[in-house]
């Protein structure tokens, strides 16, 4: 099943679970898949920035991809293939598609500064991997430092028919979603799916601006999926009430440098993964930070019993 512009709902960004010794934890991969499906995932993205993709060997990347493809069945699996060079990107993209992936995600290199550099990069990337592979633009200026205007995104979409989705995680970025949907409305850009990241930090209003769903890795994927469904059903207040209850933990998880450590710690406590280990180099929570997360979970449990761990 190839990815297309109709993609919507919840696409969790999967962490890569490791044992304390640094090996990929295959048992936790299976548990993670089961928990994502139970949370209502409509797809999944692997080997993203928070999936520690650069720390994996090529064979490990393919093994993780194959495990998720098998576990998700007919649901789409998107594979992050960003790489310093096009040879590595092409190899992983083609190999992942052969394993059954639905599409790939490509982020621009951090040194890109001009509009022409960005659009030229995507043209070359698609020439390298092939125009038959559906791809996702990853727009994440807070980490990648690359600023894509709505017009640049429109140009990439119009020049590359295989572009079917934007992973939107600009901040602030609500006006960007509105601008892109306006381009679609006036006919200057063909329809694409827009799924949002940033840990879910602005999902409540992103849905109201025209996003199709969430593509991020917050440790309570059930909440993300429920906010998407409630907003689509017109249950605005219920969506915001649920979102607001999780906001303190969302904010804490969003800290640069330790966000993945927080996420993995909570997912370990919730039984999604067996260990919160990261493959080196990686960060770890101090005892004080773990106590703060435990406190936030206890407060959240007053409103959402799933946090009672």
Order of alpha helices (4+ residues) and beta strands (2+ residues): beta-alpha-beta-alpha-beta-alpha-beta-alpha-beta-alpha-alpha-beta-alpha-beta-alpha-beta-alpha-alpha-alpha-alpha
